[in-house]
Amino acid sequence: PGVAVCVRGGVRRGARRSGTSTARYAPARGTRSQHQRASTGAALKGRRHWLLASVSPWPAAFMGNGPSSSAAASETADAPTFAAFEDASVVIAGQRVPVALWYPQTPSGSPGAGGEATYPYKISVAKIARVLLRLGFPLPNLLDRELQVRARPGVRGVESGGEGFPSSRGAVLCHGYLGSRFDLVDYAEGLAEAGFVVAAPEFAESLSNPDVMPGNMAPAGASASRQDILDAAIGDLLDKRFGLKRRDIALVGHSAGSGTVALTPGTFNARVCIAGFREPDPGSDVRKDPLLVIASKGDNVISLYPRTGGRFGPSDGIVAAVASLGAGVAEVDGASAAALQRLAENPPPAKAFVKYGSENDDDDKAVPCHISFLSSRTNDGMVEVLRPLLPLARFLNIPLLDFDVYEETRDSDQVAQSLVPAVVGWLVALRK
């Protein structure tokens, strides 16, 4: 179907038409209170931006009726008052790669500022089928959909080229296999409101573009590699536009994106690996940077504990991979909001491991599955689009990557309520 809503800089320009929809599961519009809109300064290194006051109920904040995740103290008269969203891109050897970009913004520095932002979240059934079935030829895209997912209140769409409020910290979010650049949007919005410039590029394995395939599936005219895309997002956007170097930037990834985070060379401000981590080589840079690993026993794709078989084969488990880092890794119970909140204490742990579920737990559905760590806004969009295809996928024995588990549990908001502010708080605390 044709795209009915043209999004430029996240500002909705068109009207709904057959084949597209405004996601009904998106956050409702609401009026933010003075507390929610309160900001903190400051513009340059050595001065704080927005500090996390506490682990706040994020789903309530998404709906516009809960407390903000940012502290209310202001250090400058011209502090940021909202987070801006820009639908940006980088070009690599002629290939245009979409990059979602968030940054702190002020009304005086927001060219083309629009209303509440929407995110152009495209789900290509044709792309999903090509990747899972490893097909070397294109498929009809009659079932592809584009959903206009609303941002949380306070995030505004802006035209391209905005400078944003001066920031000394950045983050790159790396989605996983058949993921999207909006999968980690809860983290993006929280980090932008905490003073970070955040880039989320679309990698070749995304579920969005059926014409772009990973190099191992389409050697002729294949997409740029993950490393090339990550380097371009850092160099062309975070560095050239915002003056941020690698030492100023945190890498955050989910599943295969965690592999990107762990394997990228160089010195970074921090690395966060969610639902994916393997034992790193002895001299790898991931051992040197601050590191946060997050995993769950309910993950049926990348196992937390040792596994001798199963759909994805034997595995030593993420527990063993973290143990290879040696002493000094703080273990945190993911089910405890109080324990998660301590990640933001000063000084924060340089290395931490958040675990959901013990090896002897019987009910895996009581803890997050592989995609529970992603935003409910993208997960529920997948449920809406892909649910009718589940029986066929099961018949063809196609790996579902815990999509079927999430369809039953719908626990993304529950997980995000304490985990997202904790991760944001840890990254903020590292910069104090």
Backbone torsions as a table, in degrees:
resi	resn	phi	psi	omega
1	PRO	NA	150.7	178.4
2	GLY	-70.0	154.5	178.3
3	VAL	-80.5	119.0	-174.7
4	ALA	-90.6	-23.2	-178.1
5	VAL	-114.7	117.5	177.9
6	CYS	-89.8	122.3	-179.0
7	VAL	-109.8	124.7	173.7
8	ARG	-126.1	117.4	-177.1
9	GLY	65.5	20.2	177.1
10	GLY	81.0	4.9	-179.9
11	VAL	-95.2	124.7	-176.3
12	ARG	-71.3	126.4	-175.4
13	ARG	-113.0	-21.8	-170.6
14	GLY	-116.2	-164.3	-178.4
15	ALA	-121.6	158.6	-179.3
16	ARG	-67.9	141.9	179.3
17	ARG	-145.3	167.2	-179.3
18	SER	-55.7	134.4	178.0
19	GLY	99.3	-10.1	176.2
20	THR	-132.3	162.8	177.1
21	SER	-155.0	153.1	169.9
22	THR	-88.2	119.9	-169.1
23	ALA	-59.0	122.5	-177.9
24	ARG	-73.5	-16.0	-179.1
25	TYR	-90.0	2.9	-179.7
26	ALA	-72.7	161.8	179.8
27	PRO	-59.2	138.9	177.7
28	ALA	-72.0	151.3	176.0
29	ARG	-70.8	149.2	179.7
30	GLY	-163.2	164.6	178.8
31	THR	-94.1	125.0	-178.4
32	ARG	-81.2	141.7	179.3
33	SER	-76.9	169.5	178.1
34	GLN	-59.8	-38.0	178.6
35	HIS	-62.7	-41.3	-178.0
36	GLN	-66.6	-33.3	-176.5
37	ARG	-88.9	-6.9	-178.3
38	ALA	-62.6	147.1	-176.3
39	SER	-129.5	165.0	171.7
40	THR	-116.8	163.0	176.2
41	GLY	-84.2	-170.1	15.6
42	ALA	-147.0	177.8	-164.5
43	ALA	-91.9	-30.8	-169.0
44	LEU	-120.0	169.9	178.6
45	LYS	-58.8	147.9	179.6
46	GLY	88.8	-8.7	177.5
47	ARG	-119.9	141.7	-175.0
48	ARG	-72.9	152.6	172.5
49	HIS	-99.3	-110.7	-179.1
50	TRP	-109.2	125.5	-175.8
51	LEU	-101.6	140.6	178.7
52	LEU	-76.1	121.6	-176.6
53	ALA	-82.2	-38.7	-177.1
54	SER	-165.0	171.9	174.2
55	VAL	-79.2	106.0	-172.9
56	SER	-99.7	158.5	-179.6
57	PRO	-73.9	94.4	-173.3
58	TRP	-62.2	-43.2	-180.0
59	PRO	-57.1	-37.4	176.2
60	ALA	-63.9	-40.0	178.7
61	ALA	-65.3	-36.6	177.9
62	PHE	-60.2	-34.1	-178.2
63	MET	-84.2	-1.7	176.6
64	GLY	82.1	12.5	-178.2
65	ASN	-129.7	21.1	178.9
66	GLY	-125.8	172.4	-178.9
67	PRO	-69.0	152.4	178.5
68	SER	-74.6	158.5	177.1
69	SER	-86.0	-2.8	-177.7
70	SER	-102.7	150.2	176.1
71	ALA	-71.5	161.0	-172.0
72	ALA	-99.6	-1.2	-177.1
73	ALA	-80.4	132.8	-180.0
74	SER	-108.7	136.4	-178.8
75	GLU	-106.7	-14.0	177.8
76	THR	-135.3	159.8	-179.5
77	ALA	-75.2	-21.3	-176.2
78	ASP	-115.7	46.1	-179.3
79	ALA	-73.1	158.6	177.9
80	PRO	-59.1	143.8	178.0
81	THR	-115.1	-9.8	174.6
82	PHE	-160.2	169.5	174.7
83	ALA	-99.7	138.0	179.6
84	ALA	-100.5	144.7	173.0
85	PHE	-117.5	134.1	178.9
86	GLU	-132.0	132.7	177.5
87	ASP	-87.4	87.6	-172.4
88	ALA	-98.0	-175.1	177.3
89	SER	-162.4	162.4	170.1
90	VAL	-127.2	157.2	-180.0
91	VAL	-118.3	126.5	-179.1
92	ILE	-126.3	112.3	179.8
93	ALA	50.1	43.6	178.0
94	GLY	86.3	-9.7	179.3
95	GLN	-91.1	124.7	176.2
96	ARG	-85.7	122.2	-178.6
97	VAL	-111.5	116.6	178.6
98	PRO	-64.4	141.3	177.0
99	VAL	-136.4	120.1	172.4
100	ALA	-77.3	133.8	-173.9
101	LEU	-132.1	126.6	176.2
102	TRP	-121.7	144.6	175.5
103	TYR	-157.8	154.0	176.7
104	PRO	-66.0	144.1	-171.4
105	GLN	-144.2	154.5	173.5
106	THR	-121.2	154.2	178.7
107	PRO	-56.8	-35.2	-178.0
108	SER	-74.0	-14.5	-177.8
109	GLY	-120.6	35.0	-173.9
110	SER	-126.7	75.6	178.6
111	PRO	-61.7	129.0	177.8
112	GLY	71.6	21.4	-179.0
113	ALA	-59.0	133.1	179.8
114	GLY	-110.7	-156.0	178.5
115	GLY	-87.0	-158.3	-179.6
116	GLU	-56.8	132.9	-172.7
117	ALA	-73.6	153.0	166.9
118	THR	-125.3	150.4	-177.9
119	TYR	-109.1	127.9	179.6
120	PRO	-80.0	89.9	-174.1
121	TYR	-97.8	106.6	-177.4
122	LYS	-101.9	132.9	176.3
123	ILE	-117.1	112.7	-179.0
124	SER	-101.6	107.3	176.2
125	VAL	-63.8	-34.0	177.9
126	ALA	-63.0	-41.2	179.5
127	LYS	-67.1	-44.5	179.9
128	ILE	-58.3	-44.8	-179.5
129	ALA	-65.4	-41.7	-179.6
130	ARG	-62.0	-42.2	-177.3
131	VAL	-71.0	-48.4	-176.2
132	LEU	-67.9	-36.4	-179.8
133	LEU	-92.4	-2.0	177.5
134	ARG	54.0	53.7	-178.4
135	LEU	-92.3	137.7	-179.2
136	GLY	-93.6	11.8	-178.1
137	PHE	-134.0	152.3	-178.3
138	PRO	-70.6	157.3	178.5
139	LEU	-120.5	158.2	175.9
140	PRO	-59.9	144.7	-177.3
141	ASN	-107.9	30.9	-176.6
142	LEU	-63.9	-26.9	-177.7
143	LEU	-95.3	-1.0	-179.7
144	ASP	-67.1	145.7	-178.5
145	ARG	-134.5	149.6	169.2
146	GLU	-120.2	121.7	-178.8
147	LEU	-107.0	131.6	176.0
148	GLN	-89.7	100.5	-176.0
149	VAL	-91.5	125.0	-177.5
150	ARG	-76.4	142.4	173.8
151	ALA	-75.4	165.3	174.2
152	ARG	-68.9	154.1	-180.0
153	PRO	-55.5	138.8	-179.9
154	GLY	99.1	-9.5	175.6
155	VAL	-99.3	121.1	-174.8
156	ARG	-111.8	145.4	174.2
157	GLY	-79.7	137.6	178.0
158	VAL	-129.9	157.2	175.1
159	GLU	-70.4	164.3	-177.6
160	SER	-67.5	151.3	174.4
161	GLY	93.7	6.0	177.8
162	GLY	-65.4	145.9	-178.4
163	GLU	-88.9	-29.9	180.0
164	GLY	77.0	172.4	176.1
165	PHE	-75.1	137.8	-177.7
166	PRO	-53.2	132.4	-177.2
167	SER	-135.6	146.3	177.6
168	SER	-110.2	14.6	-178.2
169	ARG	-143.1	146.3	-179.7
170	GLY	-142.4	171.3	178.0
171	ALA	-151.7	146.0	171.8
172	VAL	-119.5	128.0	-179.6
173	LEU	-103.0	128.5	-174.1
174	CYS	-116.1	113.3	-179.9
175	HIS	-77.5	168.8	-176.6
176	GLY	-98.7	-165.2	-179.4
177	TYR	-63.9	125.1	-175.6
178	LEU	55.4	38.1	175.0
179	GLY	-102.6	-164.6	178.6
180	SER	-146.0	164.1	-179.8
181	ARG	-69.1	-8.6	178.6
182	PHE	-104.4	3.6	-178.9
183	ASP	-59.5	-37.1	-176.8
184	LEU	-103.4	32.3	-175.0
185	VAL	-63.4	-30.7	177.6
186	ASP	-59.9	-41.4	177.7
187	TYR	-69.2	-40.6	-178.6
188	ALA	-60.3	-47.4	-178.7
189	GLU	-66.1	-42.4	178.9
190	GLY	-63.9	-42.0	179.9
191	LEU	-68.0	-40.4	179.0
192	ALA	-63.6	-39.7	178.0
193	GLU	-71.6	-16.6	175.9
194	ALA	-94.3	8.1	174.3
195	GLY	100.3	7.6	-180.0
196	PHE	-90.6	148.0	163.6
197	VAL	-91.3	126.2	-171.0
198	VAL	-123.5	127.7	176.5
199	ALA	-118.5	135.2	177.5
200	ALA	-129.9	95.8	-178.3
201	PRO	-79.1	159.5	176.9
202	GLU	-98.1	114.8	-179.5
203	PHE	-86.8	168.5	-174.4
204	ALA	-61.2	-29.3	-176.8
205	GLU	-82.5	6.2	-178.0
206	SER	-65.0	161.7	179.1
207	LEU	-90.0	10.9	-169.5
208	SER	-95.1	-44.7	-171.5
209	ASN	-109.6	108.4	-177.4
210	PRO	-71.3	-12.6	-176.9
211	ASP	-92.9	-7.4	-179.1
212	VAL	-113.1	121.0	-176.3
213	MET	-122.9	152.3	175.6
214	PRO	-60.3	154.1	-176.3
215	GLY	-60.7	-31.5	-178.7
216	ASN	-76.4	-7.3	179.0
217	MET	-112.1	-19.8	-178.2
218	ALA	-143.8	73.4	-175.4
219	PRO	-58.5	-28.7	177.8
220	ALA	-90.2	116.2	-179.7
221	GLY	70.2	29.7	-177.9
222	ALA	-70.1	162.2	178.7
223	SER	-66.1	160.0	169.0
224	ALA	-59.7	152.8	-178.3
225	SER	-72.9	164.8	175.8
226	ARG	-57.4	-43.5	-177.5
227	GLN	-64.8	-40.6	178.5
228	ASP	-63.5	-41.1	-179.6
229	ILE	-67.6	-43.0	178.4
230	LEU	-62.0	-44.6	179.5
231	ASP	-61.5	-39.1	179.7
232	ALA	-69.3	-39.9	178.4
233	ALA	-61.8	-39.7	178.6
234	ILE	-71.9	-49.4	-173.9
235	GLY	-71.5	-47.3	-173.4
236	ASP	-83.0	-26.3	-177.4
237	LEU	-108.0	-62.5	-174.1
238	LEU	-68.6	-37.2	-178.4
239	ASP	-83.0	-59.8	-174.1
240	LYS	-63.6	-39.0	-176.4
241	ARG	-89.1	-33.7	-172.6
242	PHE	-119.5	-1.3	176.0
243	GLY	70.5	24.0	-177.3
244	LEU	-96.6	129.2	177.1
245	LYS	-97.2	170.8	-177.3
246	ARG	-58.6	-35.7	-179.6
247	ARG	-67.0	-15.7	179.6
248	ASP	-94.2	-3.3	-166.6
249	ILE	-114.3	136.7	172.1
250	ALA	-99.4	141.2	174.9
251	LEU	-105.0	129.2	-179.7
252	VAL	-128.0	128.2	-177.9
253	GLY	-142.3	155.1	177.2
254	HIS	-121.1	133.1	175.8
255	SER	58.2	-119.4	178.0
256	ALA	-61.0	-27.5	174.8
257	GLY	-64.6	-28.3	174.7
258	SER	-66.1	-35.8	175.1
259	GLY	-62.8	-40.5	175.8
260	THR	-60.5	-43.9	179.5
261	VAL	-61.5	-45.0	-174.8
262	ALA	-74.1	-32.3	-172.8
263	LEU	-91.9	-13.2	-178.0
264	THR	-67.7	124.7	-179.3
265	PRO	-76.3	158.5	177.3
266	GLY	115.3	172.2	179.2
267	THR	-100.3	119.6	179.6
268	PHE	-117.7	162.1	179.7
269	ASN	-63.4	-36.1	178.8
270	ALA	-170.4	164.3	176.0
271	ARG	-135.1	136.3	178.8
272	VAL	-125.7	119.5	-179.2
273	CYS	-112.4	114.4	-177.0
274	ILE	-110.7	124.3	177.0
275	ALA	57.0	45.4	176.9
276	GLY	168.4	120.9	175.8
277	PHE	-167.1	129.6	177.4
278	ARG	-118.7	157.5	-179.5
279	GLU	-57.7	120.5	-178.4
280	PRO	-79.6	157.9	175.4
281	ASP	-62.2	152.0	-175.3
282	PRO	-53.6	-38.4	-176.2
283	GLY	-101.0	12.9	-174.5
284	SER	-71.3	153.6	-177.1
285	ASP	-68.5	-23.9	-179.2
286	VAL	-63.1	-24.7	177.6
287	ARG	-73.7	-20.2	-173.9
288	LYS	-94.3	-31.2	-177.3
289	ASP	-82.8	157.4	168.9
290	PRO	-55.0	137.3	-170.8
291	LEU	-138.5	133.9	174.4
292	LEU	-125.7	120.8	178.5
293	VAL	-111.3	134.2	-178.1
294	ILE	-128.8	128.1	-176.5
295	ALA	-153.0	161.4	-176.0
296	SER	-137.9	144.4	174.5
297	LYS	-65.6	-24.5	179.9
298	GLY	-78.0	-0.4	179.5
299	ASP	-78.7	114.8	-178.8
300	ASN	-93.6	5.0	-179.3
301	VAL	-104.7	-56.2	178.2
302	ILE	-116.9	109.6	-166.9
303	SER	-73.7	139.8	174.5
304	LEU	-75.4	-40.8	-177.2
305	TYR	-112.0	165.1	-177.9
306	PRO	-55.8	143.6	-177.0
307	ARG	-139.5	133.5	-176.3
308	THR	-93.0	-15.8	-178.6
309	GLY	-161.7	-148.0	-179.6
310	GLY	103.3	-179.6	-174.0
311	ARG	-58.1	-36.8	-175.8
312	PHE	-105.5	15.9	172.8
313	GLY	83.6	177.7	-179.1
314	PRO	-69.1	154.3	-179.2
315	SER	-154.3	143.5	174.0
316	ASP	-76.5	-16.5	177.3
317	GLY	90.3	154.2	179.7
318	ILE	-66.1	-30.6	177.7
319	VAL	-56.7	-45.3	179.9
320	ALA	-66.9	-37.4	179.3
321	ALA	-64.0	-41.2	178.6
322	VAL	-69.0	-38.5	179.4
323	ALA	-60.2	-29.0	-179.7
324	SER	-67.7	-14.3	178.4
325	LEU	-74.2	-15.8	179.4
326	GLY	91.2	-166.3	-177.8
327	ALA	-71.2	164.9	175.3
328	GLY	94.0	8.4	176.2
329	VAL	-97.3	117.6	-179.6
330	ALA	-77.6	126.3	177.7
331	GLU	-92.4	135.0	-175.4
332	VAL	-127.9	133.0	177.5
333	ASP	-80.1	112.1	-177.2
334	GLY	-64.5	-21.7	-179.7
335	ALA	-78.7	-8.8	-177.5
336	SER	-104.9	112.7	178.4
337	ALA	-62.2	-36.9	180.0
338	ALA	-65.5	-40.8	178.5
339	ALA	-65.6	-40.8	178.1
340	LEU	-63.7	-38.2	-178.5
341	GLN	-63.0	-29.4	-178.9
342	ARG	-68.7	-12.2	175.1
343	LEU	-61.9	-26.0	-176.9
344	ALA	-92.1	5.8	179.7
345	GLU	-68.0	157.1	-179.4
346	ASN	-108.7	117.5	0.9
347	PRO	-82.3	148.1	177.5
348	PRO	-78.4	159.9	176.4
349	PRO	-66.7	137.5	178.8
350	ALA	-69.7	-30.0	176.5
351	LYS	-137.7	132.6	-177.5
352	ALA	-144.2	152.6	-177.4
353	PHE	-131.5	110.5	178.4
354	VAL	-93.9	119.5	-178.3
355	LYS	-116.5	136.7	172.8
356	TYR	-112.0	113.9	176.1
357	GLY	92.7	142.9	177.1
358	SER	-99.0	166.4	-176.1
359	GLU	-63.5	-24.7	-176.4
360	ASN	-96.0	1.1	177.7
361	ASP	-63.9	139.7	-179.1
362	ASP	-91.7	-32.4	-173.4
363	ASP	-101.7	96.8	-179.9
364	ASP	-67.5	-24.2	-178.2
365	LYS	-76.2	-7.1	176.2
366	ALA	-81.0	-9.5	179.2
367	VAL	-124.7	164.7	-174.0
368	PRO	-61.0	146.7	170.4
369	CYS	-92.3	-171.0	-172.9
370	HIS	-60.5	-40.6	-176.1
371	ILE	-101.2	5.4	176.1
372	SER	-63.6	-20.2	-178.4
373	PHE	-80.7	-6.3	179.1
374	LEU	-91.1	167.2	-178.1
375	SER	-66.2	141.9	174.9
376	SER	-63.1	-25.9	-177.9
377	ARG	-66.9	-38.3	176.8
378	THR	-83.8	-39.5	179.1
379	ASN	-60.9	-45.1	-178.4
380	ASP	-69.1	-28.6	173.5
381	GLY	-64.0	-41.8	176.9
382	MET	-62.6	-40.8	178.7
383	VAL	-60.4	-43.8	-178.4
384	GLU	-61.3	-41.8	-174.4
385	VAL	-83.8	-40.1	-168.8
386	LEU	-98.1	-12.9	-177.1
387	ARG	-53.0	-43.2	-178.9
388	PRO	-62.7	-18.4	-177.0
389	LEU	-94.2	-4.6	-177.1
390	LEU	-59.1	-45.7	179.7
391	PRO	-58.0	-41.2	178.6
392	LEU	-65.6	-41.3	179.2
393	ALA	-61.3	-41.5	178.7
394	ARG	-66.0	-40.4	-179.7
395	PHE	-62.5	-38.2	-179.5
396	LEU	-85.8	1.1	179.4
397	ASN	58.9	41.5	178.7
398	ILE	-86.0	132.4	178.6
399	PRO	-61.7	132.0	-173.8
400	LEU	-98.9	-5.0	174.3
401	LEU	54.8	36.0	178.1
402	ASP	71.4	9.3	175.9
403	PHE	-59.5	-40.1	-179.7
404	ASP	-66.7	-33.7	177.7
405	VAL	-68.4	-44.7	-179.1
406	TYR	-64.2	-34.6	178.9
407	GLU	-55.4	-31.8	-179.8
408	GLU	-87.0	-40.2	-173.0
409	THR	-86.5	-36.7	-179.1
410	ARG	45.4	54.2	-170.8
411	ASP	-108.8	13.9	-177.7
412	SER	-59.8	-44.3	-179.5
413	ASP	-64.1	-38.6	178.7
414	GLN	-62.5	-42.0	178.7
415	VAL	-67.4	-45.3	-176.4
416	ALA	-65.1	-27.4	-174.8
417	GLN	-53.3	-40.8	-179.9
418	SER	-110.3	-28.8	-174.2
419	LEU	-75.8	-44.8	-176.3
420	VAL	-60.5	-50.5	177.5
421	PRO	-61.9	-31.5	178.9
422	ALA	-66.5	-42.8	178.4
423	VAL	-66.2	-45.0	176.9
424	VAL	-59.3	-44.8	179.7
425	GLY	-62.4	-38.0	178.2
426	TRP	-65.0	-43.8	-179.9
427	LEU	-66.5	-37.6	176.1
428	VAL	-65.3	-44.6	-177.2
429	ALA	-63.6	-30.6	178.7
430	LEU	-64.9	-22.3	-177.4
431	ARG	-93.8	-2.5	-178.1
432	LYS	-72.1	NA	NA
